[in-house]
Amino acid sequence: MSRRRNRNATDASISLTPMIDIMTVLLAVFMVTTPMMTTGIDLDLPRAGNSVLSGNDHAIQISVDADGNYYVGKTELSRDDAVQRVIAMRGENPQLTIMISGDAAADYGAVMELMGQLKDAGFQRVGLRTQIK
């Protein structure tokens, strides 16, 4: 006895093609935007010692200029918005490293408030960038 296929039956399989397309686009977007976040504005960094600590070249750069303005990459943001932006980036990489570049003429309090806010947000890997003497 042969089985007859019901013409009204629906196909219950899931097509993965749309999901793969979306993930490919997201991957491309992140691959293009991530290098932009590791560059910053030109600052006169403070000088500290003759040796350099080996830093992470893929760290997110947050800069504080002499006027107390905050930048993530080259985008100027308020301090709270800068912290929120890197918190959103942490969703993609839980081991995210943050490097703060403070201008030599920047207010010490502005740099330390930013560092404290990042530590309060749960970032364990926060460093300060300097120049060698």
C-alpha positions as CSV (number, residue, x, y, z in Angstrom):
1,M,0.0,0.0,0.0
2,S,1.5,3.3,-1.0
3,R,1.3,6.4,1.1
4,R,-0.3,9.4,-0.4
5,R,1.0,12.8,0.5
6,N,-1.5,15.3,1.8
7,R,-1.6,18.3,-0.5
8,N,-2.6,20.6,2.3
9,A,0.3,19.7,4.6
10,T,2.8,22.5,5.2
11,D,6.5,22.2,5.2
12,A,7.8,22.6,8.8
13,S,11.5,23.1,8.0
14,I,13.2,26.3,8.9
15,S,15.1,28.2,6.3
16,L,18.5,29.4,7.7
17,T,19.4,31.5,4.7
18,P,17.9,34.8,6.0
19,M,19.6,34.4,9.3
20,I,22.9,33.7,7.7
21,D,22.5,36.7,5.5
22,I,21.8,39.0,8.5
23,M,24.8,37.6,10.4
24,T,27.1,38.1,7.4
25,V,26.0,41.8,7.2
26,L,26.5,42.3,10.9
27,L,29.9,40.7,10.8
28,A,30.9,43.0,7.9
29,V,29.6,46.1,9.8
30,F,31.6,45.2,12.9
31,M,34.8,44.4,10.9
32,V,34.6,47.9,9.3
33,T,33.7,49.9,12.4
34,T,36.1,48.3,15.0
35,P,39.3,49.7,13.5
36,M,37.8,53.1,13.6
37,M,37.3,52.8,17.4
38,T,40.9,52.1,18.0
39,T,42.1,55.4,16.6
40,G,41.7,58.7,18.4
41,I,42.3,62.4,18.3
42,D,45.7,64.0,18.4
43,L,46.7,64.8,22.0
44,D,49.8,66.0,23.9
45,L,50.1,62.9,26.1
46,P,51.9,63.3,29.5
47,R,55.5,61.8,29.6
48,A,56.1,59.0,32.1
49,G,59.4,57.1,32.4
50,N,61.7,55.6,29.8
51,S,60.0,52.2,29.4
52,V,56.7,51.5,27.8
53,L,54.2,49.0,29.0
54,S,53.0,46.7,26.3
55,G,49.5,47.8,25.5
56,N,46.7,46.2,23.6
57,D,46.6,47.6,20.1
58,H,42.9,46.5,19.9
59,A,41.8,48.4,22.9
60,I,39.0,51.0,22.7
61,Q,40.5,54.5,22.9
62,I,38.7,57.1,25.0
63,S,40.4,60.5,24.8
64,V,40.1,63.6,27.1
65,D,41.4,66.8,25.5
66,A,42.7,69.9,27.3
67,D,39.2,71.5,27.3
68,G,37.7,68.4,29.1
69,N,35.9,67.0,26.0
70,Y,35.5,63.3,25.7
71,Y,36.0,61.3,22.5
72,V,35.5,57.6,21.7
73,G,37.6,57.2,18.6
74,K,37.1,60.5,16.9
75,T,33.5,61.1,18.0
76,E,33.0,63.7,20.6
77,L,30.6,62.6,23.3
78,S,29.6,63.5,26.9
79,R,31.3,61.4,29.6
80,D,28.1,59.5,30.3
81,D,27.5,58.8,26.6
82,A,31.1,57.7,26.1
83,V,30.7,55.2,29.0
84,Q,27.4,54.0,27.6
85,R,29.0,53.5,24.2
86,V,31.7,51.2,25.5
87,I,29.2,49.4,27.7
88,A,27.3,48.6,24.4
89,M,30.6,47.4,22.8
90,R,31.2,45.1,25.8
91,G,28.3,43.0,24.6
92,E,30.4,41.9,21.7
93,N,33.6,41.4,23.6
94,P,33.3,40.8,27.4
95,Q,37.2,41.0,27.8
96,L,37.2,44.6,26.3
97,T,40.2,46.7,27.2
98,I,39.8,50.5,27.6
99,M,42.8,52.9,27.1
100,I,42.2,56.4,28.3
101,S,44.4,59.0,26.6
102,G,44.4,62.2,28.6
103,D,46.0,65.4,27.3
104,A,48.9,66.7,29.4
105,A,46.8,69.9,30.0
106,A,43.6,68.0,30.7
107,D,42.0,68.2,34.1
108,Y,43.2,65.3,36.3
109,G,39.7,65.1,37.8
110,A,38.0,64.6,34.4
111,V,40.3,61.7,33.6
112,M,39.8,60.1,37.0
113,E,36.0,60.5,37.0
114,L,35.9,58.7,33.6
115,M,38.1,56.0,34.9
116,G,36.0,55.6,38.0
117,Q,32.8,55.5,36.0
118,L,34.3,52.7,33.8
119,K,35.3,50.7,36.8
120,D,31.8,51.1,38.3
121,A,30.4,49.9,35.0
122,G,32.3,46.6,35.5
123,F,35.4,47.2,33.3
124,Q,38.4,45.5,34.8
125,R,40.9,46.3,32.1
126,V,41.2,50.1,32.1
127,G,44.6,51.8,31.5
128,L,46.1,55.2,30.9
129,R,48.2,56.0,27.8
130,T,51.4,58.0,28.1
131,Q,54.5,58.9,26.1
132,I,58.0,57.9,27.0
133,K,60.4,60.7,28.0
